[in-house]
Amino acid sequence: MVERFNATFVPQLAKLQDRENNNWDEYLQSIVFAYNTGVHAATQYSPFQLQFGRDPHMPTDTTSNYVFYRPSDYYNQLKKSLQLIQQYARDQSNYSHKNNKKYYDKNRSNPHYEINEKILIRIHGLRSKLDPQFTLTPKIVIQKQHPTYWVRDQMNDQITRVHVNDMRPILLP
């Protein structure tokens, strides 16, 4: 959550600071306020509304005409609205997550490999742009527990555990 906040916060701060980059602190409160009062796509509410159960009061807003006859009336109303807002936000967030997952999975392959099938595995670590991405010698699948596979190197009989995302089939003509 912090990384997501920083990903939206830092560019906003960069837009407003001067060329010497020494006045960013002047804009800090305004940017945080804008973030906290902006409606988020996943929840359909602002963080301010989720925390306080109401819209923020701005200096230019007119005073409300709500009349509560007992102090507990305000508390009961606030409690009820907070529960409704938070439940709706939770539902919207779950709906948004499901849609994002469906969109992500739509063009995503889900390969399965069989025992004794020959595959190549991804080479991790530092390499130049022109170095191969996958091993040059084939490996043989010896055990499967999708999405994790155990493969044996044909050259030295070394057994390695590999995730399916790091495997590629050998395509023979």
N, C-alpha and C positions, 0 to 999 in steps of 0.2 A: 504494500500500500504506500509506503514512503517513497519507493522508486517512482510510482505512478504520479504521486504529488509533485516530486521533483521534476519529472519530465514535462509537466505543464507549468510549473512555477518558474523554473530557471529561464525558459525562453521569454516569458512575460517580463521578468526582471531585466533581461538583456535588452529588450526593446526600449525600455524607459530610461535606463541609465545614460549618463553623458559619455563623451568620447574617452575621458580619462578613467572611466570605470570606478570612480570614487564616490559616487553619490547613490549607490544602490539602496542604502539603508533608508533613504527618504521615501522610497516607494514600497517598502516592505509591508507596512500595515495595509495600504490600499490594495495591493495584490492579494494578500491573504484574505482580506475582506471580500474581494471580488470572487475568489475561489470558493469561499465558504457560503456565499449567497448565490452562486451560479447553480442552475439546475443541472444535475448530472444525468447523462443519458441512461445509465444502467438502472438508476433508482427512480427517476422522474421527480426527484426532490433535491433540494440543496442540503448540504451538511448542516446548515443553520436550522432549517426546518426539522430535520431528523433529530437534532439535539434539543431544540427548544419548543417544538410543536407549533410554531407560528412563523410568519414572515418577519424579517427584521424591521425594526422601526427606524426610519431615516429621519434626519432633522427636518426635512421638508414635508413629511407626512402629517396629515391631520390626526388629531387624537381620536381614539375610538369612542364609540357611544355604548360600549358594552356596560351593562349594569349587573353586578353580582350582589345579591342581597345578603349572602353569607360568605365569609372567607373560604369556606370549604367548597362553595360552588365553583370558584375559579380553579381550585385544585382538581376537582372532579372533571371539569371541562378539559383542563390541560392533560390530565391522565388519559382521558378517553381519546382526545385528538392525537396524542403521542402514540398510543397503541395502534390507532388506525393508520397513521402515517407510516410508522415503522413496519407494520405488517404489509402494507401496500408496497413499500420500498423493497422489502424482502422478496415479495412475490415478483416484482418487476425485475429485480436483480437476478433471481433464478431464471426467469423467462429470458432475459438478455443473455445469460450464460448458456442456456440451452440453444438459443439461436446462433450464438457465436460458435459453439461446438459443432452444430449441424453444418454451418458454413465452412468451418475448418475441415471437417471430416469429408465433405462432399468431394473434394478433389484429392483426397489422401488415399494412397494405396495401403493395403494391409497384406503384405506378402507372407506366405507360409512356405516353409521349406521342409522337405522330407529327409529322413535318415538316409545316408549315403549319397545325398545330392552334393554336387560340387558347387562351391560358391567362392566369391572373393570377399575379403573384409577390408573395411576402411582403414587407412593408415592415419593415425592421429599424431599430433605433435607438429613441430616446426618443419615446414617444407616450403620450397619455392613454388611459384605459380605453375611451373612446367613439370614438376614432379608428379608421379601418378597418385591418384586419390585412393586407389585400392591396391591390394597386394597383387603381385604379378604371378605368383604361383597359386593354384587353387587349393582350397581347404575342403575337407569333407565333413558334413554334418554327422555327428555320432550320437547326439542326444538332443531332444527338443522339449522345451517347456515354454511354449510361445508366451511372450515375445523374447525369451532368452533361449539361446542355442549354444551347444558346446561343439566346437569344431576341432578337427585334427589337421595339423600341417602335414602334408605328404612328404616333405623333405626331411623333417627331423622328429616326427611323431609327437610334437608338442601339442597339448590340448589347451584351448583357449575358450573362455566364456564370452559370447558376443551378443549384443542386443540386435534385434531384427533391423533396426534403422541403420546399423553399420554393416549390413550384408547386401550383396548384389549377386544375382544369379549369373552363371556363365552362359552366355548366349552363343551357341555353336551354330554355324550355318548348315 
